Amino acid sequence: MDAVCVYCGSSPGDRPEYLDAAREMGRTLAERDLTLVYGGGSVGMMGAVADAVLDHGGEAVGVIPEALDAREVTHQELSDLRVVDSMHERKQTMADLADGFAALPGGLGTLEEICEILTWAQLGIHRDPCGFLAVEDYFDDLVSFFDHATAQGFVSEDHRDLVLVADDPDDLLDRFEAYEPPEVPRWLDESET
């Protein structure tokens, strides 16, 4: 694994523990010589994780659509900044650059991004680890929902196993490094992706 995509909020949230977790994730990525791939913002959780990576000598690659770049929320000191045409291109570029996908606290965009990349794993589009950094019980209800959907027959056990959860960045990244994707049937032919 060379690069981890981190999905997180452009807001700092209401608890200092959220920003602390973003900074800890950034520091841990840099110390493990893992490149950060993220949404390119300079604010909130996004800015905190990127700043921490850079402050600890790591590489940070930002991918931001033109519409957001024009609003001047772009981090200007990244190792690599890619300005793309659309949110769809942003998500595809981030996925292409990363070998693992982690969600930290965030809002609707964070939820949409991690759920889409989990769906891609379910469909066999990629075989990379996906997980949640469990900060202050932020994702507990979502993880319970995944368990509920599995119990109700909408998510198979194999697909539920795609979701990794850990309380600290080192543990999450250890799980990423040890990840063996379950053998799930491909739902799409590679030529269709």
TORMINU-390177 format. One line per field, with one value per residue: x, y, z of N, C-alpha, C, CB in turn. Coordinates in Angstrom, 3 decimals. Each point is the difference from the previous one (the first is absolute). Glycine has a CB too. Layout:
n_east <- c(X	...)
n_north <- c(Y	...)
n_up <- c(Z	...)
ca_east <- c(X	...)
ca_north <- c(Y	...)
ca_up <- c(Z	...)
c_east <- c(X	...)
c_north <- c(Y	...)
c_up <- c(Z	...)
cb_east <- c(X	...)
cb_north <- c(Y	...)
cb_up <- c(Z	...)
END
This chain:
n_east <- c(0.853	1.583	-2.612	-1.653	-2.178	0.182	-3.281	0.619	-2.346	0.895	-0.501	2.708	-2.952	-1.227	3.064	2.747	-0.741	-0.118	2.871	1.110	-0.700	1.486	2.704	-0.063	-0.272	2.551	1.835	-0.692	0.755	2.861	0.656	-0.627	2.112	-3.622	0.467	-2.012	-1.612	-1.449	-1.925	3.058	-0.960	2.226	-2.616	0.284	1.513	1.531	1.956	0.615	1.120	1.843	1.397	0.883	1.389	1.735	0.981	1.473	1.821	-3.144	0.135	-2.500	-0.897	-1.918	-1.881	-1.036	-2.450	1.638	-1.992	2.388	2.067	-2.138	0.136	3.396	-0.511	3.129	1.459	1.572	1.551	-1.098	2.842	-2.092	-2.026	-1.498	-1.449	-2.085	-1.759	-1.037	0.142	0.855	3.003	0.074	-0.570	2.125	2.397	-0.500	0.079	2.812	1.463	-0.896	1.716	-2.920	-2.793	0.892	-3.214	1.858	-2.876	-1.319	-2.713	-0.998	3.044	0.467	-2.428	0.879	2.839	-0.801	-2.397	1.913	2.114	-2.262	-0.947	2.951	0.056	-2.699	1.259	2.797	0.699	2.349	0.893	0.004	-0.450	-2.875	1.032	-1.869	2.816	-2.335	0.401	-1.544	-1.305	0.875	-1.081	-2.130	-1.982	1.928	0.384	-3.168	-0.359	1.971	-1.775	-2.689	1.062	0.777	-2.863	-1.379	1.885	1.754	2.876	0.575	0.785	1.518	-1.086	0.697	3.092	-0.137	0.112	3.477	-1.594	3.109	-0.968	2.326	0.281	1.126	-2.702	-0.280	2.844	-0.298	-2.484	1.684	2.064	-2.239	-1.726	-0.139	-2.002	-1.939	1.026	-2.286	-0.817	1.979	-2.973	2.126	0.965	2.674	-1.948	-1.708	2.731)
n_north <- c(-1.178	2.137	1.168	-0.235	1.212	1.760	-0.288	2.780	1.829	1.913	-0.255	0.129	-1.714	1.752	-1.454	1.965	-3.044	1.326	1.133	-2.609	-1.664	1.977	-0.257	-3.171	-0.175	1.794	-1.702	-2.642	1.028	0.820	-2.756	-1.632	2.019	0.721	2.238	1.385	-1.299	2.872	1.187	1.431	0.908	1.899	-1.447	-1.987	-1.962	1.348	1.556	-2.447	-1.867	2.242	0.839	-2.967	-0.453	2.508	-0.569	-2.746	1.313	-0.511	0.490	2.141	-1.503	2.870	-1.824	3.400	-0.766	2.335	0.211	-0.015	1.808	2.364	-0.182	0.852	-3.480	-0.173	-1.077	2.791	-2.890	-2.545	-1.257	1.134	2.807	-2.443	3.118	-2.775	1.594	-0.852	-0.213	-2.003	0.938	-0.247	-3.024	-0.693	1.363	-1.575	-2.763	0.568	0.484	-2.820	-2.562	1.050	1.421	1.434	0.823	2.210	0.371	0.479	0.923	-1.737	-0.304	-2.352	-1.612	0.144	-1.206	-2.564	-0.834	0.126	-1.919	-2.186	-0.190	-0.697	-2.480	-1.137	-0.133	-1.813	3.478	-1.239	-2.761	3.204	-1.142	1.373	1.137	1.842	1.528	-1.610	3.648	-0.980	-3.349	1.455	-2.907	-0.662	0.452	-1.298	-2.691	-0.307	0.130	-2.455	-1.699	0.641	-1.038	-2.865	-0.488	0.435	-2.423	2.984	-1.664	-3.150	-0.255	1.200	2.868	-0.064	-0.437	3.045	1.029	0.072	1.030	1.121	1.549	0.905	0.889	-2.680	-1.465	1.035	-1.028	-2.973	-0.305	0.919	-2.294	-2.317	0.846	-3.286	2.097	-2.044	-1.789	2.722	-1.930	2.242	1.396	0.300	-2.092	1.345	1.029	1.641	1.799)
n_up <- c(0.000	-2.165	1.522	2.821	-2.334	2.960	-1.061	1.959	-0.114	-2.264	3.452	1.796	0.052	2.000	0.548	0.210	-1.005	-3.006	0.184	1.486	-2.592	-2.015	1.578	-0.008	-3.155	-0.426	1.799	-1.534	-2.899	0.961	1.325	-2.748	-1.964	-0.192	-2.530	2.263	-2.701	1.385	-1.836	-0.394	3.158	0.847	1.837	2.357	0.867	-2.461	1.795	1.895	-2.277	-1.335	2.671	0.579	-2.792	0.397	2.948	-1.054	-2.848	-1.461	-2.811	0.721	-2.994	0.597	-1.912	-0.097	-2.156	-1.436	2.432	2.138	-1.675	0.264	3.320	-0.099	0.933	-1.666	2.774	-1.441	1.129	-2.317	-0.052	-2.157	-0.197	-1.854	-0.682	-0.565	-1.841	2.900	2.997	-2.361	0.146	3.201	-0.133	-2.241	1.526	2.656	-1.498	-1.347	2.854	1.586	0.223	1.658	-0.340	3.038	0.075	1.771	1.116	-2.907	0.102	-1.706	-0.795	1.977	-1.094	-2.986	0.537	1.561	-2.007	-2.566	1.373	0.962	-3.025	-0.950	2.049	-1.198	-2.912	0.904	-0.042	1.901	1.148	1.840	2.944	-0.275	3.031	1.096	1.033	2.201	0.078	2.997	-0.808	-3.176	-0.564	2.714	-2.331	-2.222	1.576	0.408	-3.160	-0.403	2.007	-1.550	-2.771	1.291	1.179	-2.927	-1.704	-0.572	0.369	-1.323	3.034	-2.517	0.627	3.167	-0.956	-1.497	3.169	0.794	2.710	0.741	2.563	-2.147	-3.035	1.191	-0.512	-2.950	-0.848	1.297	-1.924	-2.560	0.467	0.085	-2.878	-0.490	-2.167	1.702	-2.414	-0.686	-2.534	-1.421	0.712	-2.606	-2.243	1.599	-2.365	2.447	1.084)
ca_east <- c(-0.853	0.801	-0.798	-1.307	-0.979	-0.733	-1.223	-0.336	-0.760	0.591	-0.283	0.740	-0.893	-0.203	0.807	1.433	0.527	-0.059	1.219	1.127	0.065	0.478	1.439	0.653	-0.004	1.018	1.320	0.212	0.257	1.351	0.972	0.006	0.389	-1.171	-0.483	-1.402	-0.815	-1.210	-0.759	0.711	-0.392	0.882	-0.821	-0.619	0.719	0.852	1.209	0.763	0.719	1.052	1.047	0.760	0.861	1.077	0.826	0.822	0.844	-0.668	-0.517	-1.449	-0.535	-1.371	-0.764	-1.115	-0.658	0.163	-0.996	0.448	1.272	-0.334	-0.458	1.203	0.157	1.042	1.267	0.990	1.352	0.010	1.036	-0.570	-1.396	-0.628	-1.284	-0.756	-1.210	-1.258	0.067	0.159	1.405	0.755	-0.090	0.708	1.435	0.416	-0.010	1.110	1.273	0.095	0.030	-0.849	-0.973	-0.381	-0.921	0.025	-1.261	-0.366	-1.428	-0.619	0.999	0.839	-0.815	-0.203	1.259	0.404	-0.975	0.220	1.205	-0.376	-0.809	0.933	0.640	-1.027	-0.182	1.244	0.706	1.321	0.178	0.774	-0.686	-0.849	-0.315	-0.429	0.690	-1.083	0.347	-1.068	-1.244	-0.652	-0.548	-0.673	-1.327	0.181	0.468	-1.182	-0.846	0.584	-0.337	-1.441	-0.233	0.475	-0.964	-1.245	0.203	0.305	1.452	0.508	1.067	1.255	0.046	0.131	1.413	0.748	0.022	0.926	-0.203	1.021	-0.040	1.115	0.555	0.935	-0.773	-0.702	0.969	0.434	-1.055	0.126	1.178	-0.266	-1.276	-0.158	-1.385	-0.763	-0.285	-1.403	-0.185	-0.002	-1.305	0.235	1.153	0.965	-0.144	-1.114	0.371)
ca_north <- c(1.178	1.212	1.215	-0.173	1.070	0.321	0.784	0.643	1.224	1.322	0.671	-0.622	-0.636	0.721	-0.556	0.082	-1.332	-0.264	0.551	-0.769	-1.260	0.315	0.258	-1.276	-0.783	0.581	-0.329	-1.438	-0.250	0.468	-0.873	-1.287	0.288	-0.184	1.254	0.372	0.450	0.539	0.939	1.208	1.186	0.544	0.319	-1.075	-1.261	-0.185	0.794	-0.518	-1.225	0.359	0.748	-0.928	-0.780	0.872	0.384	-1.144	-0.382	-0.901	0.463	0.199	0.249	0.488	-0.054	0.925	0.465	1.423	0.823	0.220	0.713	1.410	0.581	0.244	-0.886	-0.950	0.018	0.493	-0.476	-1.455	-0.613	-0.130	0.424	-0.277	0.676	-0.786	0.658	-0.295	-0.864	-1.381	-0.171	0.053	-1.291	-1.008	0.275	-0.395	-1.469	-0.490	0.305	-0.576	-1.450	-0.220	1.082	0.167	1.093	0.678	0.728	0.947	0.084	-0.750	-0.318	-1.080	-1.215	-0.393	-0.485	-1.297	-1.010	-0.317	-0.820	-1.320	-0.627	-0.435	-1.221	-1.045	-0.355	-0.530	1.012	0.051	-0.975	0.725	0.118	1.160	-0.024	1.171	0.315	0.166	1.123	0.429	-0.706	0.712	-0.903	-1.151	-0.253	-0.463	-1.385	-0.772	-0.135	-1.054	-1.272	-0.178	-0.335	-1.374	-0.873	0.014	-0.638	0.927	-0.006	-1.330	-0.007	0.320	1.429	0.703	-0.110	1.036	1.200	-0.086	1.079	0.023	1.183	0.927	-0.127	-1.116	-1.240	-0.045	-0.236	-1.394	-0.827	0.185	-0.741	-1.441	-0.282	-0.989	0.176	-1.240	-0.460	0.254	-0.079	1.276	0.338	0.711	-0.352	1.103	0.878	0.919	1.013)
ca_up <- c(0.000	-0.124	0.182	0.635	-0.203	1.219	-0.151	1.271	-0.134	-0.219	1.266	1.096	0.960	1.261	1.086	-0.327	-0.282	-1.430	-0.601	0.547	-0.740	-1.349	0.118	0.305	-1.236	-0.870	0.546	-0.159	-1.419	-0.310	0.657	-0.705	-1.380	-0.845	-0.577	0.199	-1.125	0.618	-0.805	-0.376	0.737	1.036	1.162	0.757	0.161	-1.175	0.183	1.149	-0.351	-0.963	0.713	0.830	-0.899	-0.470	1.163	0.385	-1.125	-0.921	-1.286	-0.021	-1.338	0.042	-1.244	0.246	-1.219	-0.303	0.693	1.376	-0.073	-0.219	1.276	0.786	1.155	-0.381	0.743	-0.954	0.293	-0.156	-0.828	-1.338	-0.059	-1.287	-0.170	-0.973	-0.496	0.684	1.184	-0.465	-0.358	1.260	0.687	-0.787	0.109	1.347	0.041	-0.814	0.653	1.348	0.229	1.159	0.141	1.401	0.308	1.286	0.115	-1.041	-0.253	-1.084	-1.016	0.525	-0.016	-1.397	-0.583	0.551	-0.413	-1.411	-0.165	0.512	-1.048	-1.044	0.509	-0.067	-1.400	-0.532	-0.790	0.621	1.078	1.011	1.287	0.267	1.412	0.753	1.242	0.976	0.865	0.912	-0.346	-1.095	-1.013	0.617	-0.579	-1.364	0.080	0.408	-1.183	-0.847	0.643	-0.185	-1.404	-0.164	0.681	-0.762	-1.286	-1.090	-0.145	0.343	1.009	-0.689	-0.286	1.293	0.372	-0.702	0.841	1.122	0.978	1.051	0.861	-0.204	-1.348	-0.133	-0.073	-1.292	-1.062	0.155	-0.605	-1.448	-0.464	0.122	-0.656	-1.067	-0.448	-0.094	-1.356	-0.324	-1.451	-0.721	-0.555	-1.250	-0.799	0.075	-1.159	0.238	1.005)
c_east <- c(0.894	-0.765	-1.361	-0.850	-0.757	-1.181	-0.323	-0.628	0.816	-0.303	0.849	-0.884	-0.017	0.851	1.479	0.615	-0.014	1.260	1.235	0.181	0.516	1.508	0.772	0.050	1.074	1.409	0.328	0.273	1.427	1.055	0.096	0.382	-1.127	-0.468	-1.470	-0.595	-1.295	-0.579	0.603	-0.325	0.990	-0.732	-0.490	0.886	0.970	1.310	0.880	0.785	1.132	1.142	0.871	0.925	1.209	0.947	0.942	0.787	-0.615	-0.446	-1.520	-0.435	-1.461	-0.641	-1.256	-0.635	0.165	-0.956	0.408	1.329	-0.254	-0.474	1.141	0.069	1.118	1.241	1.106	1.402	0.138	1.183	-0.449	-1.463	-0.520	-1.374	-0.718	-1.317	-1.232	0.231	0.198	1.460	0.882	0.012	0.754	1.509	0.524	0.079	1.180	1.348	0.226	0.004	-0.837	-0.841	-0.486	-0.938	0.240	-1.308	-0.181	-1.499	-0.452	1.003	0.888	-0.752	-0.190	1.263	0.395	-1.002	0.159	1.215	-0.222	-0.845	0.890	0.730	-0.977	-0.170	1.266	0.766	1.402	0.026	0.820	-0.783	-0.757	-0.350	-0.357	0.893	-1.079	0.402	-1.210	-1.359	-0.740	-0.694	-0.790	-1.351	0.103	0.458	-1.142	-0.957	0.543	-0.329	-1.485	-0.312	0.450	-0.999	-1.307	0.153	0.289	1.501	0.474	1.091	1.345	0.120	0.085	1.451	0.886	0.212	0.897	-0.230	1.093	-0.051	1.169	0.645	0.965	-0.739	-0.704	0.980	0.632	-1.016	0.019	1.146	-0.258	-1.228	0.134	-1.447	-0.723	-0.206	-1.500	-0.156	0.009	-1.392	0.135	1.200	0.953	-0.129	-1.119	0.361	0.802)
c_north <- c(1.235	1.274	-0.343	1.225	0.188	0.885	0.595	1.355	1.230	0.905	-0.666	-0.788	0.778	-0.490	0.058	-1.347	-0.324	0.521	-0.732	-1.298	0.224	0.239	-1.294	-0.893	0.526	-0.339	-1.466	-0.352	0.402	-0.921	-1.361	0.151	-0.340	1.370	0.189	0.412	0.493	1.090	1.358	1.257	0.404	0.220	-1.273	-1.206	-0.221	0.756	-0.543	-1.248	0.323	0.744	-0.937	-0.868	0.837	0.396	-1.110	-0.576	-0.945	0.676	0.094	0.391	0.417	-0.060	0.831	0.414	1.517	0.883	0.273	0.733	1.490	0.689	0.232	-0.806	-1.026	0.192	0.350	-0.565	-1.515	-0.466	-0.060	0.416	-0.261	0.659	-0.703	0.694	-0.188	-0.829	-1.455	-0.277	0.028	-1.371	-1.088	0.191	-0.416	-1.523	-0.575	0.169	-0.769	-1.524	-0.399	1.242	0.073	1.184	0.471	0.767	1.053	-0.062	-0.848	-0.393	-1.151	-1.325	-0.508	-0.617	-1.374	-1.092	-0.359	-0.911	-1.397	-0.761	-0.493	-1.270	-1.175	-0.507	-0.595	0.976	0.231	-1.006	0.618	0.113	1.317	-0.015	1.349	0.169	0.388	1.051	0.365	-0.584	0.611	-0.942	-1.169	-0.315	-0.517	-1.458	-0.910	-0.196	-1.081	-1.381	-0.323	-0.422	-1.433	-0.978	-0.099	-0.554	0.927	0.112	-1.390	0.125	0.363	1.491	0.820	-0.022	0.994	1.231	-0.236	1.199	-0.101	1.332	0.953	-0.257	-1.173	-1.321	-0.120	-0.325	-1.388	-0.940	0.124	-0.850	-1.512	-0.444	-1.028	0.117	-1.338	-0.370	0.166	-0.070	1.390	0.219	0.705	-0.595	1.193	0.956	1.029	1.108	1.126)
c_up <- c(0.000	0.338	0.585	-0.286	1.302	-0.364	1.363	-0.269	-0.341	1.189	1.085	0.957	1.304	1.151	-0.383	-0.330	-1.495	-0.703	0.513	-0.780	-1.423	0.025	0.272	-1.228	-0.951	0.450	-0.260	-1.464	-0.362	0.596	-0.676	-1.474	-0.979	-0.480	0.345	-1.331	0.628	-0.885	-0.271	0.780	1.075	1.315	0.694	0.176	-1.160	0.143	1.105	-0.368	-0.978	0.682	0.822	-0.840	-0.406	1.135	0.429	-1.188	-1.001	-1.278	0.074	-1.402	0.153	-1.366	0.228	-1.330	-0.170	0.800	1.442	0.033	-0.145	1.277	0.975	1.292	-0.244	0.862	-0.995	0.201	-0.132	-0.844	-1.447	0.092	-1.404	-0.016	-1.146	-0.327	0.880	1.256	-0.414	-0.364	1.250	0.674	-0.751	0.118	1.365	0.108	-0.780	0.693	1.297	-0.014	1.217	0.217	1.441	0.152	1.426	0.105	-1.094	-0.219	-1.176	-1.080	0.421	-0.068	-1.424	-0.578	0.529	-0.402	-1.470	-0.155	0.586	-1.025	-1.131	0.434	-0.093	-1.424	-0.627	-0.868	0.569	1.148	1.136	1.308	0.142	1.483	0.574	1.218	1.008	1.033	0.850	-0.379	-1.187	-0.981	0.580	-0.632	-1.431	-0.019	0.448	-1.168	-0.932	0.569	-0.190	-1.446	-0.293	0.615	-0.774	-1.418	-1.164	-0.270	0.403	1.072	-0.634	-0.273	1.286	0.457	-0.739	0.867	1.218	0.917	1.053	0.737	-0.182	-1.357	-0.167	-0.144	-1.343	-1.126	0.111	-0.639	-1.528	-0.546	-0.003	-0.796	-1.110	-0.472	-0.075	-1.466	-0.233	-1.510	-0.621	-0.589	-1.339	-0.702	0.038	-1.166	0.193	0.968	-0.591)
cb_east <- c(-1.862	1.302	1.192	0.992	-0.224	2.102	-0.871	1.881	-1.540	-0.229	-2.383	1.625	0.438	-2.270	-1.907	0.139	-0.788	-2.516	-1.120	-0.403	-1.900	-2.244	-0.503	-0.779	-2.470	-1.572	-0.273	-1.493	-2.438	-0.854	-0.460	-1.754	2.393	-0.671	1.674	0.457	1.045	0.875	-1.848	0.080	-2.319	1.346	-0.704	-2.139	-1.960	-2.037	-1.238	-1.722	-2.099	-1.722	-1.494	-1.868	-1.998	-1.532	-1.830	-1.667	1.823	-0.725	1.957	0.004	1.599	0.597	0.907	1.121	-1.659	0.746	-1.776	-1.210	1.111	-0.596	-2.175	0.025	-2.450	-0.886	-0.823	-1.340	0.261	-2.490	0.793	1.614	0.363	1.262	0.899	1.056	0.926	-1.185	-1.480	-2.378	-0.442	-0.616	-2.214	-1.942	-0.238	-1.055	-2.504	-1.328	-0.148	-1.154	2.281	1.681	-0.706	2.180	-1.719	2.562	0.099	2.260	0.067	-2.120	-0.041	1.185	-1.172	-1.690	0.723	1.120	-1.578	-1.027	1.440	0.072	-1.942	0.289	1.455	-1.169	-1.698	-1.045	-2.201	0.311	-0.129	1.161	1.755	-0.948	1.488	-2.375	2.151	-0.737	1.689	1.271	-0.179	1.706	1.900	1.163	-0.948	0.552	2.343	0.230	-0.646	1.869	1.835	-0.442	0.288	2.394	1.033	-0.685	-1.458	-2.064	0.213	-0.535	-1.255	-0.020	-1.312	-2.365	-0.395	-0.930	-2.337	1.709	-2.519	1.464	-1.218	0.404	-0.263	1.679	-0.319	-1.692	0.450	1.207	-1.409	-0.918	1.474	1.041	-0.720	1.795	0.684	-1.155	1.954	-0.321	-1.323	2.491	-0.914	-0.991	-1.361	1.537	0.848	-1.554	-0.016)
cb_north <- c(-1.234	-1.173	1.089	-1.454	-0.514	-0.186	-1.472	-1.206	-0.984	-0.272	0.602	1.839	-2.229	0.402	-1.522	1.964	-0.719	0.123	2.237	0.994	-0.892	1.003	2.315	0.174	-0.481	1.834	1.767	-0.430	0.364	2.345	1.181	-0.811	-0.440	-2.116	-0.170	0.732	-1.652	-0.539	-1.155	-0.998	-0.620	1.088	2.143	0.794	-0.952	-0.302	1.972	0.939	-1.370	0.116	2.007	-0.009	-1.304	0.859	1.497	-0.507	0.345	-1.297	-1.043	0.690	-1.688	1.476	-2.323	0.842	-1.890	-0.644	-0.955	-2.060	-2.010	-0.570	-1.138	2.254	0.303	-0.037	-1.743	2.046	1.936	-0.004	-1.346	-1.887	1.768	-2.198	2.253	-2.118	-0.313	0.098	1.598	0.003	1.067	2.429	0.680	-0.127	1.905	2.087	0.029	0.549	2.234	2.017	-0.075	-1.578	-0.275	-0.998	-0.913	0.187	-0.393	-0.230	2.268	1.203	2.363	1.624	0.767	1.823	2.363	1.172	0.852	2.205	2.076	0.900	1.480	2.389	1.372	1.034	1.813	-2.196	1.098	2.453	-1.903	1.289	-1.452	0.003	-1.904	-0.292	0.766	-2.406	0.858	2.103	-0.630	1.784	0.637	0.566	1.794	2.346	0.789	0.896	2.423	1.561	0.368	1.731	2.425	0.802	0.612	1.959	-1.711	1.260	2.520	-0.848	-1.748	-2.267	-0.403	-0.625	-2.393	-0.843	0.620	-1.250	0.021	-1.569	-1.379	0.116	2.437	1.266	0.056	1.674	2.457	0.587	0.286	2.341	1.836	0.077	2.301	-1.598	2.033	0.505	-1.664	1.458	-2.113	-0.197	0.168	2.100	-1.568	-1.496	-1.859	-1.863	-1.756)
cb_up <- c(1.228	-1.727	-1.922	1.821	-2.486	1.411	-1.910	1.166	1.575	-2.501	-0.730	-0.191	-1.052	-0.758	0.699	1.478	2.254	0.094	-0.216	2.285	1.385	-0.595	0.849	2.366	0.274	-0.510	1.776	1.979	-0.515	-0.080	2.137	1.583	0.612	1.245	-1.879	2.372	-1.711	2.301	0.889	-2.162	-0.460	-1.784	-1.109	-0.832	1.257	-1.404	-0.810	1.537	0.364	-1.816	0.089	1.650	-0.855	-1.783	0.744	1.800	1.503	1.943	-1.227	2.428	-1.077	1.898	-0.648	2.115	0.196	-2.280	-1.474	0.709	-1.030	-2.347	-0.328	-0.970	0.550	-2.348	1.706	-0.122	1.524	0.211	1.956	-0.652	1.788	-0.244	0.860	0.861	-2.243	-2.195	1.268	-0.852	-2.240	0.280	0.922	-1.593	-1.609	0.950	0.213	-2.023	-1.017	0.869	-1.031	1.046	-2.406	0.732	-1.616	0.040	2.449	-1.095	0.940	0.469	-0.720	1.525	2.079	-0.264	-0.250	1.946	1.732	-0.672	0.089	2.353	0.589	-0.755	1.565	1.955	-0.154	0.090	-0.593	-0.642	-1.667	-1.823	0.987	-2.379	0.171	-0.797	-1.202	-0.335	-1.683	0.398	2.380	0.244	-1.426	2.107	1.461	-0.715	0.525	2.328	0.187	-0.685	1.695	1.801	-0.630	0.031	2.190	1.350	0.846	0.589	0.472	-2.340	1.318	-1.038	-2.094	0.626	0.476	-2.144	-0.768	-1.409	-0.392	-1.332	1.597	2.491	-0.200	1.345	2.484	0.842	-0.077	2.136	2.078	0.205	0.891	2.258	0.552	0.965	-1.292	2.189	0.018	2.063	0.281	-0.537	2.311	0.950	-1.511	1.218	-1.440	-0.444	1.711)
END
